[in-house]
Amino acid sequence: MSVFKDHKISVNELLQIIPESLLSQLSINTKVDYYAKVLHGKKMFYLLLYGILENEKLSQRSLEDTFNDPIFKTLFNLDNSETVRRSSISERLSKIDVGYFKEIFDCIYEQFSNQYSTIEQTKYNLIRVDSTIVSELAGKLKAGINQNNGKKFIKYSMLFDGLLPSGIEVFDSQTYTSEENALPKTILNHVKKQKDHTNIYVIDRGLQSSRTMKKFDDQKISFIVRARENRKYQQVQSLIEEHQQKDLGELVLIKDAIVKFYTGVPIKNSKGNTHYREEKVENPLRLVIAKSKSSPEKEFWIITNAMDLSAKEITDYYRKRWDIEVFFRFIKQELNVKHFLSLNKNGIQVMIYMSLITAMLILLYKKTNNLGYKTAKRRLKMEIRNLAIAIIITHTGGDPNMIFKKET
């Protein structure tokens, strides 16, 4: 029930995008309700969604209070006689089927992205890819990636289309300390679920392997990667014409060429020791080198297999990678993703999916109503509160319109 002037979408309309029929169907198709007495999948979904929005720092104790709050039960039409304890929430998070929440995330993203216009589809097929780590309570994690100080952390590798998060992988294995392992897995898993995708994946310097770039190119996965400077390569063809405009806005074009890069191939000798033999990767890739106008000593080396883009488009696309850093800051500061509600991987995965679902609702509310991040979250919370109050007024025979009069 929006009372804000010029709002084009209300929280009630947003919540309708997550129909109860979807939650019920997924409860049947997954194992989410096995052995559950009170905290069925649908109730956990509503509890976590509401809890993330309502609490500045979510805890199992605050979720216990939230579930036992009559306002929460009224809002989501739950049985007012049911109660839960913190220990039940903790146990449920550790065992509940993560697939249920992943399916909801995928379904909601598909619904939202299917409503992109043709122009927006072109805009949002630029997928920013990066990772962030969470190490709060690292000493208490049951599993995680070991740090040098003996503590542990969890890595989230995420995909962001410029408006919404479009995919997530959660890593707690030492193998994925390196972005050379984490980012390719995240991208390849995303490609598998995208039919006839035309995505371009934009990646920072965490990924440098020429062999991985060859694998992407072989599978027709378009990418733009910020490379380390002074990599060894063989130039095949220059793409700069004699009188070409080299001004790229904040950058000046130095090189635009088709090249073949070199890579180190691991070889084991007779003693079992590994050394690297230099080999040229035969897949021709494109190298764009530009320098900053404000800091001429600073160069940007960008590798891509997107041959039909201009050099300016390539550098502009790379600069949009920063959007995912803004998104990371948003979910850590506003949705408490930097805080572990559960200390095992199952609970952590459930919470990251629920945080991203909540983020999608806030981001769509933000975009449609032309608001800032903090204002969008604040007003969304206010609308949810007002919606609950309106339901209570209606149940008691009153008229909510007497209180909630839209601004004129």
Secondary structure as the mmCIF struct_conf table of DSSP 4:
data_model
#
loop_
_struct_conf.conf_type_id
_struct_conf.id
_struct_conf.beg_label_comp_id
_struct_conf.beg_label_asym_id
_struct_conf.beg_label_seq_id
_struct_conf.end_label_comp_id
_struct_conf.end_label_asym_id
_struct_conf.end_label_seq_id
BEND BEND1 PHE A 4 PHE A 4
TURN_TY1_P TURN_TY1_P1 LYS A 5 ASP A 6
BEND BEND2 LYS A 8 ILE A 9
HELX_RH_AL_P HELX_RH_AL_P1 VAL A 11 LEU A 15
TURN_TY1_P TURN_TY1_P2 GLN A 16 ILE A 17
BEND BEND3 ILE A 18 ILE A 18
HELX_RH_AL_P HELX_RH_AL_P2 GLU A 20 ASN A 29
BEND BEND4 THR A 30 LYS A 31
TURN_TY1_P TURN_TY1_P3 VAL A 32 TYR A 35
BEND BEND5 LYS A 37 VAL A 38
HELX_RH_AL_P HELX_RH_AL_P3 GLY A 41 GLU A 54
BEND BEND6 GLU A 56 LYS A 57
HELX_RH_AL_P HELX_RH_AL_P4 GLN A 60 PHE A 67
TURN_TY1_P TURN_TY1_P4 ASN A 68 ASN A 68
HELX_RH_AL_P HELX_RH_AL_P5 PRO A 70 LEU A 75
TURN_TY1_P TURN_TY1_P5 PHE A 76 ASN A 77
TURN_TY1_P TURN_TY1_P6 ASN A 80 SER A 81
HELX_RH_AL_P HELX_RH_AL_P6 ARG A 86 LYS A 95
BEND BEND7 ILE A 96 ILE A 96
HELX_RH_AL_P HELX_RH_AL_P7 VAL A 98 ASN A 114
TURN_TY1_P TURN_TY1_P7 GLN A 115 GLN A 115
HELX_RH_AL_P HELX_RH_AL_P8 THR A 118 LYS A 123
TURN_TY1_P TURN_TY1_P8 TYR A 124 ASN A 125
STRN STRN1 LEU A 126 VAL A 134
TURN_TY1_P TURN_TY1_P9 GLU A 136 LEU A 137
HELX_RH_3T_P HELX_RH_3T_P1 ALA A 138 LYS A 140
BEND BEND8 LYS A 142 ALA A 143
STRN STRN2 ILE A 145 ASN A 146
HELX_LH_PP_P HELX_LH_PP_P1 GLN A 147 GLN A 147
TURN_TY1_P TURN_TY1_P10 ASN A 148 ASN A 149
BEND BEND9 GLY A 150 GLY A 150
STRN STRN3 LYS A 152 PHE A 160
BEND BEND10 GLY A 162 LEU A 164
STRN STRN4 PRO A 165 PHE A 171
BEND BEND11 SER A 173 SER A 173
HELX_RH_3T_P HELX_RH_3T_P2 GLN A 174 THR A 177
BEND BEND12 SER A 178 SER A 178
HELX_RH_AL_P HELX_RH_AL_P9 GLU A 179 LYS A 192
TURN_TY1_P TURN_TY1_P11 LYS A 193 LYS A 193
TURN_TY1_P TURN_TY1_P12 LYS A 195 ASP A 196
STRN STRN5 ILE A 200 ILE A 203
TURN_TY1_P TURN_TY1_P13 ARG A 205 GLY A 206
HELX_RH_AL_P HELX_RH_AL_P10 SER A 210 ASP A 218
TURN_TY1_P TURN_TY1_P14 GLN A 219 LYS A 220
STRN STRN6 SER A 222 ALA A 227
HELX_LH_PP_P HELX_LH_PP_P2 ARG A 228 ARG A 228
TURN_TY1_P TURN_TY1_P15 GLU A 229 ASN A 230
STRN STRN7 TYR A 233 SER A 238
TURN_TY1_P TURN_TY1_P16 GLU A 242 HIS A 243
STRN STRN8 ASP A 247 ASP A 247
BEND BEND13 GLY A 249 GLU A 250
STRN STRN9 LEU A 251 LYS A 268
TURN_TY1_P TURN_TY1_P17 SER A 270 LYS A 271
BEND BEND14 GLY A 272 GLY A 272
STRN STRN10 THR A 274 LYS A 280
BEND BEND15 ASN A 283 ASN A 283
STRN STRN11 LEU A 285 SER A 292
BEND BEND16 LYS A 293 SER A 295
TURN_TY1_P TURN_TY1_P18 PRO A 296 GLU A 297
STRN STRN12 GLU A 299 THR A 304
TURN_TY1_P TURN_TY1_P19 MET A 307 ASP A 308
BEND BEND17 LEU A 309 LEU A 309
HELX_RH_AL_P HELX_RH_AL_P11 ALA A 311 ARG A 319
TURN_TY1_P TURN_TY1_P20 LYS A 320 ARG A 321
HELX_RH_AL_P HELX_RH_AL_P12 TRP A 322 GLU A 334
BEND BEND18 LEU A 335 LEU A 335
TURN_TY1_P TURN_TY1_P21 VAL A 337 LYS A 338
BEND BEND19 HIS A 339 HIS A 339
BEND BEND20 LEU A 341 LEU A 341
BEND BEND21 LEU A 343 ASN A 344
HELX_RH_AL_P HELX_RH_AL_P13 LYS A 345 ASN A 369
TURN_TY1_P TURN_TY1_P22 ASN A 370 ASN A 370
HELX_RH_AL_P HELX_RH_AL_P14 TYR A 373 HIS A 395
TURN_TY1_P TURN_TY1_P23 THR A 396 GLY A 397
HELX_RH_3T_P HELX_RH_3T_P3 PRO A 400 MET A 402
TURN_TY1_P TURN_TY1_P24 ILE A 403 ILE A 403
#
